[in-house]
Amino acid sequence: MSTPTPTVLDPRTLGRPVHLLPQFTGQLSEALGELLRQHNRRYRAHYQVGEVALAPGQGDAGRWLVGSAAAGHLACLLERSLVLSLMAHRYGATPAETENAQQTATEARLQALLCRQLLGCVQQALGLPAEDLALQHSPHSGLTPGGWIVRATILEPGQNLSSTVLIGLDGACMDRLLHRLADGQPPRAPRARTPPPQALARRLDVKLQARLLQQTLSLGELLDLRPGDLVPVRLNPKATQVLVDGSCLFTASVAEHQGKLCLTSFADTD
């Protein structure tokens, strides 16, 4: 019997408004789309923005261009297929003719230009004026363990292109981004005043029981069981029953944190 792997909680996301990050990826997707539309008009291309996602990480090794801005450390990694595709539209060659050749000075300049434009879109989405960054080549992103990676897919159907762009944001950039997203939220209603400690002198202890699985067998099936028999079951970690004194009051999800199973995402039962 195999059971689903519990969700692992990332400590870097605890207590932070990470649920608002889709606002940033949506704004960044629009900025990238406008940048690509400029290339489309200029070179009669058909570039499109695919999925844009943001997750903790430091990125894989590769030919990164890194630099520092007012917001913090930024890094950009382009797949060569995207740069060759742009060269093909600008100079009339086909990507297949140049993908096995060594990188030329023209390709390096175009790569640096495109990285600056992409990082300018990130600065725009962060609410900062675009800076002319002094980018340096590096085999790694240079991000600390608190860094996050934007992974964007660029498509060009006419060339059957699907290329990935990686943009690294360090911890300072993420702090600025999360503060900016949180500041844009409507103010919360004031919390009810906490009763004085004297009113909590008597506390009600409630014992919670989690029912991970319940299997129904007929009496005949039960009597037919023998040592070594297997009973097929399926564990649903998103619908664990939480009982109080035998009564199911909540459902919850099962997650793993520091080697322990925890209950999260409580919901009232109907």
N, C-alpha and C positions, 0 to 999 in steps of 0.2 A: 504494500500500500504506500503510495506516495502522497505527501501533503504539500500544499502550496507554501512557498517560502514567504515568511512574514516580511512586511515592509520594514526597512531599516530607516530609523529616524536620523537625519543629518543634523548634528548640533549647530551647524552654521545657519540653519534656517529657523531655529527655535526662537520665539519671541520677536521675529522680524517680519515685516509685512511682505513676505515673498508672494503672497496671493495676488499682489498688485503688479507683479512683474510682467504679466501679459500686456498691460498698458504700455510698458516700455518696448516690448518686442513688436507690438502693433505700430507704434510711432516709428521705430527703426525700420520696419518693413516698408512703411510709406516713404521714408526718406531714401531708402535704397531704390525703391521703385521709381522715384523722381530722378535719381541719378542715372538709372538705366534708361529711362525714357530719353534723356539727353543724348546718350550714345545711340539709341534707336533712331532718333531724328537725324543725327549727324551721319550715321553710316548705314541707314536703312536696315538695321538689325531688328531682332525680335526678342531681346532679352526680357526675362521675367523673374520675379522674386518668388521662390518657393517657400518652404517652411523656414521660419526663423525661431530658434529656441535658445534659451539661456539656462545654463546649469553650472554648478561649482566644478572647478577643475583647473588644470594648468596647461592643457593642450599637449599634443604629441610633438615629438621632435620634428623639425623641418626648417625650411628657409624662411624664418620669421623676420619681419621688420618691426622694430620696437622703438618706442620713444616716450617722452614724458610730456604731459600737458598740465594745465592748471588743475584738472580734476584728479590726476594721478598717472600711474603707469598704464600705457596702452600698447597693444601688440596686434599684428595682423599677419595672417598666413593665407596665401592664395594657392589654389591648385594651379599648376602650370597650364592646364587645359583652358582655363578662363582667359589667361593672358594671351595665349596663342590664338584663341578665338577672336579677341579684340584686334590682334595684329592682322588676322586674316581679313577682317572687315575694313581695317584702315589701309592695308597695303595690297590687298587682293590675293594673297597667298591662301592656301588651305591649311588648316591645323595639322593634317596628316603629313604635310611636307616638312614641317618643322619640329614635330614632337620628339623626334629622335636626334635632333641636332643640339649642339651645345648652346647654352644661353648666350645671346648676343647683348651688346651694350644697349641696343634699341629695346630689346625685351626687358632688360633690367630697369631702364628708365620708365617704361610703361607699367611695370609691376609696382615701382615706387609711387608713380602718379596715382594708380588705382588704389593703392593702400591708403594714401593720404586722403583721397576722396571718400573712401569707406570710413576711415576714422573720423573724418569731418561729419559724416552722417551720425556717427555715434555721439560726438560732442553736441550736435544739434539735438539729438534725443535726450541728452543729459541736461539740456537747457543752458549750454555754454556756447560762446562764439567759437567758430572753427579756427584752430590755430594751424600755422604752417609748421608742422612738426619736423624736427631733425631726426629722421629715422635712421636706425643702424641695423645692419644685418646681424642675426643671431641664430644659432642652431636651436634655441629654446625660447619660449615666450617670455621668460624672466619673471613670471608671476609667482608670488608667494603662495603658500597653501590656502590663503583666504581669497584667492582669485576666482573669477568666473569666466566662462567661455561662451561667447555668442556663436552659434553654428547656423549659418544661412546657406540655403541652396539657391544657386543661380542657374536658370534654364535658358537655352536658346534652341527652340524646336527646329529651326532651319538647319542647324548644324548638329542636331541630335546631341546637344550638350547638356550635361547635368554636373555642375561643378560646385564644390563646397568651399565656403569662405569661413575662416575662424578668426574671431576678434576677441582678444583677451582684455579683461578689465581687472585691475588689482583691487585690493580691499578698500582703498580710499575711494575709488570710483564707485564701488558698490555701496559704500556708506552714503555717499552723496546721492546716488540714485534712489536708495530706499528712503532716505529722509525726504527727498523731493516728492516721491510718490505718496508718502504718508502725509505730508503737509497739504497735498491736494485733496485729501478726504474731508468730507463734512464733519464738523465737530460731533463728538459723541455726547449722548445725553448724560447729565451728571449722575454719578452713582448714588445709590441710596446710602444714607449715613449709616456707618457701622455702629451697631449697638455697643454701649460700654461693656467692658469685660465682665462686670457684675452680672449682666443679663445672660452671659454664656457660662455661668458657673455649672449649670446642669447641661451636659452634652448628651445627645442621642447617638449612640454608636450603632451603625448599620453595617451588617456583614454582607458584602457582595459576593456572589458566586457566578462564575462564567461557565456557561455550558457551550463547549466548543462543538459538540456533536451529539445528535440524538438519532438512534436507529430503531425502527419499529420492525419486530419480527412476529410472525404468527406463532401460536403455541406449537404447531407441528414442526416449523422450522427450528424453533428453540430446542425441541426434544431430539431433533435429528443431528444437532451439533455434536461433534466428536473432537477430542484433543488434536490440535494441528489444523483444524478447519479454518478457513479465512472468510471473514465477513466483509464484503466490499462496502466501503464508505467513502464519502467525499466531504472534505472539510471546506467550509466557506468562511475565510477569514474576515469577510466584510459584513457578515450577518451573525456574529456571535451573540448569543442570548445572555443577558445579565439579569440574574435573579436576586430578589430579596425575599427571604423566608419562603422560597419555593415559587414565588410569583415573578413572571418575566415583566420587568418594568422598562428595560432599555435594550437596544441592540448597539453593538460596538464593533470596531475593527481591531484586529490583532496586529500589533507591530512589535519590532524588536529594538531594544535600546540598551547598549552596553551589555549584551549577552542575556538580557532578561526579556520575557514576553510582557507586553503592556497592552492595556485597552485604551483606545482613543476613538475619537469621532462618535461620541455617544449620541443616540437618537431615541426619542420616546417611542414606545410601541403604540400602535393604533389601538 
